[in-house]
Amino acid sequence: MKKSVVKEFLKELSKIFSENLILEEEELSVFGYDASSITGVPLAVVFPRSEEDVIEVMKLVQRFKVPVTCRGAGTSTTGSCVPQTKHLVISFSKMDRILEVNPEDRIAIVQPGVLNGTLKAYVKKFGLFYPPDPASYAYSTIGGNVATGAGGPKGLKYGTTKDYVLGLRVVFPGGKVFQTAPYTLKAAVCYNLTPIFVGSEGTLGVFTEIALKLLPLPEKRALFLIGLEDEFKGLEIISEVLLSGITPSSAEFVDKTSLKAVLNSRYGERVKKVFPSEKLEGLLFIEIDGIEEEVKKQFERLKDVLKVENRMLLVAEKEDEIEVLWEIRRTVSPAVRSLGKIKLSDDVVVRRSKMAEFLRWIREIEAESEIYICAFGHAGDGNFHINIMCEDDKLELAKEVRKRVLKKVIELRGTISGEHGIGYTKREFLNFELDPFQIEVMKKIKKIFDPEGLLNPGIKFSNGNIFQG
Ligand SMILES: Cc1cc2nc3c(=O)[nH]c(=O)nc-3n(C[C@H](O)[C@H](O)[C@H](O)COP(=O)(O)OP(=O)(O)OC[C@H]3O[C@@H](n4cnc5c(N)ncnc54)[C@H](O)[C@@H]3O)c2cc1C
């Protein structure tokens, strides 16, 4: 962009946003990072308060051809909210209102900057429940969750963000607004476009309003925390539980390498106190929930399936005790940092029946390369968080290992991302999974909504995100 154009753009922007605008270089850098190692510096940051504000911004974006990156809480693990060149960043931290919660309709309508945890706590007062629960739920936004297609432990029984979005209001470059569907529980008039925007990583449009389906709050929960002397046993147990007909609300797995990191963390002592065995090799969290009677029945069945008398086991039934134990699981992602300065992070999915084969293969590669490979996560739905950890001197080897891991996932007919998306850090691997025609179709869809490629360029596709056909 020419300097004179930039100057004129910023002048026009300042007319609309006299207050909610950042132009100072030092402050701008605060909006140039996320939870990956990718960094950038925005051209400017704006903080709209309403859809009208977003429309005005998007008119300018189109007029001056300025690339734009949306930002929720900046917890993406893939660089997807990091401006690749001098983009305008739209921060949604001031569009954080819950607009409506209707217990009869069981829906919530929110602005995109509402934190997932805030929504959960608010709807609880109405006896309602918003299930998608990324480990970052306390500090990530609904807009970011929708744009990444976020999931979490409850995905096994309740599904992920995609299963809760009834419709969205989206603004495109030029300021046109589009509502993807009426906010009803059923709708069969328009093409089913809502899912196209879920997981779109800011490349298809800017969300200004999101309607979400809610469920009744489960009356009761119970958590079984199992200590594993053989990490593979954890995967076997999950299969046995599911084959018995029980669908836990969560089945989370902490593998041998990740456990090493947890034991190094501030939760290490807590784990050692609960499971003092020297042979401890992994952890398995199984939670059940539902109406009281149903949980009682499942509880007894689960005890039989788990053969509890032979296990290292802790059972929690009180809300606060359950939450304390879940903290151990939520600490895994930050804790793995103790295993290496560099973290190459993926969230792959294979079919559940292939998980043990995949983990065995990972252990062979780990031994061969002498690089830590963590494989923890939502094992109930086949979603492993693979974190390859190393120091600077092993970076090239680690990158090779990562490629091998992703290729193995494809060989097992899985996917290279279940919930974090592609962003910047995985875009070079898109063609591991998608053939040229699939990529061409994606680019053509993008071209419909964003013909000039102004929305988050550099994200999802490495060689330009517009189809040049
Ligand atoms: C410790 C930790 C644990 C995590 N655990 C999980 C987990 O269990 N499951 C999981 O799925 N993820 C997890 N994540 C990743 C991350 O929290 C999620 O991807 C989350 O959905 C990002 O939300 P955010 O508000 O931070 O969005 P950001 O990181 O700010 O943005 C993410 C994407 O959303 C786009 N976006 C944001 N707002 C809008 C909008 N209004 N319109 C259009 N696009 C928009 C951005 O452009 C970007 O592409 C974890 C991250 C951390 C740091």
The ligand as an ORCA input file, in Angstrom:
! r2SCAN-3c Opt
* xyz 0 1
  C      -4.090    -22.824     27.035
  C      -4.940    -22.963     25.795
  C      -5.817    -24.021     25.703
  C      -6.614    -24.175     24.569
  N      -7.490    -25.220     24.512
  C      -8.297    -25.352     23.439
  C      -9.245    -26.438     23.380
  O      -9.372    -27.260     24.295
  N     -10.017    -26.528     22.284
  C      -9.936    -25.619     21.257
  O     -10.703    -25.739     20.294
  N      -9.041    -24.608     21.286
  C      -8.236    -24.451     22.343
  N      -7.325    -23.423     22.377
  C      -7.196    -22.524     21.217
  C      -8.039    -21.220     21.296
  O      -8.365    -20.895     22.629
  C      -9.306    -21.372     20.475
  O      -8.958    -21.506     19.113
  C     -10.307    -20.217     20.624
  O     -11.498    -20.548     19.933
  C      -9.790    -18.867     20.113
  O     -10.652    -17.857     20.620
  P     -10.146    -16.345     20.753
  O     -11.262    -15.536     21.275
  O      -8.897    -16.293     21.518
  O      -9.915    -15.973     19.224
  P      -8.612    -15.384     18.531
  O      -7.446    -16.232     18.858
  O      -8.508    -13.948     18.814
  O      -8.992    -15.585     17.001
  C      -9.123    -16.866     16.457
  C      -9.699    -16.761     15.040
  O     -11.003    -16.213     15.120
  C     -11.125    -15.104     14.215
  N     -12.144    -14.210     14.790
  C     -12.199    -13.733     16.060
  N     -13.291    -12.958     16.207
  C     -13.933    -12.950     15.004
  C     -15.105    -12.303     14.513
  N     -15.863    -11.532     15.278
  N     -15.438    -12.499     13.220
  C     -14.701    -13.286     12.403
  N     -13.590    -13.916     12.816
  C     -13.201    -13.745     14.107
  C      -9.714    -14.537     14.159
  O      -9.506    -13.769     12.993
  C      -8.906    -15.818     14.144
  O      -8.883    -16.347     12.847
  C      -6.517    -23.248     23.489
  C      -5.619    -22.173     23.596
  C      -4.839    -22.030     24.724
  C      -3.901    -20.869     24.794
*
